Amino acid sequence: MIKASLLIMTVLTVLISMGLRWRQARTPQVAAVRRASLIARGKKGFDRWITAAAIAAVVTIALLGGLHWLKVFAR
């Protein structure tokens, strides 16, 4: 079960990060500031991955917890 949760979290983190990057590129005020410094771009990318990992963790906990409670109530 631990391997399944790690796999789910990894896949969700990558997918959510891709979605956040797409949304960030389409936002007008963010797209206008393309010429940021290397540190600012790195921080922005790091923040995006941390946000994606946090969202993926919550979704994974809810999904696997929900499956667990379905199993408990099915008995």
C-alpha positions in Angstrom: 0.0 0.0 0.0 2.9 2.3 0.7 4.3 1.8 -2.8 0.9 2.6 -4.3 0.5 5.8 -2.4 4.1 6.9 -3.4 3.3 6.1 -7.0 0.0 8.0 -6.8 1.6 11.0 -5.2 4.5 11.1 -7.7 2.1 10.9 -10.7 -0.3 13.5 -9.2 2.6 15.9 -8.3 3.9 15.8 -11.9 0.4 16.3 -13.4 -0.6 19.1 -11.0 2.7 20.8 -11.6 2.2 20.7 -15.3 -1.3 22.1 -14.8 0.0 24.9 -12.6 2.7 25.8 -15.2 0.1 25.9 -17.9 -2.1 28.1 -15.8 0.8 30.4 -14.9 1.8 30.8 -18.6 -1.8 31.8 -19.5 -2.2 34.4 -16.8 -1.5 37.8 -18.3 0.3 39.5 -15.4 2.7 36.5 -15.0 3.3 36.1 -18.7 4.3 39.8 -18.9 7.2 39.2 -16.5 9.2 36.7 -18.6 12.6 38.3 -18.1 13.1 37.6 -14.4 16.4 36.8 -12.8 17.7 33.2 -12.5 17.0 33.1 -8.8 13.4 34.5 -9.3 12.7 31.8 -11.9 14.1 29.1 -9.7 12.1 30.2 -6.8 8.9 30.3 -8.9 9.6 26.8 -10.1 10.4 25.5 -6.6 7.1 27.1 -5.3 5.1 25.5 -8.0 6.5 22.0 -7.2 5.9 22.5 -3.5 2.4 23.5 -4.1 1.8 20.6 -6.5 3.2 18.2 -3.9 1.0 19.5 -1.1 -2.1 19.2 -3.3 -1.1 15.7 -4.4 -0.6 14.7 -0.7 -4.1 15.9 0.3 -5.7 14.1 -2.7 -3.8 10.9 -2.0 -4.8 10.9 1.6 -8.4 11.6 0.7 -8.4 8.9 -2.0 -6.7 6.1 0.0 -8.5 7.1 3.2 -11.8 6.9 1.4 -11.0 3.5 0.0 -10.0 2.3 3.5 -13.4 3.5 5.0 -15.3 1.8 2.1 -13.5 -1.4 3.1 -14.3 -0.9 6.7 -18.0 -0.3 6.1 -18.3 -3.1 3.6 -17.6 -5.7 6.4 
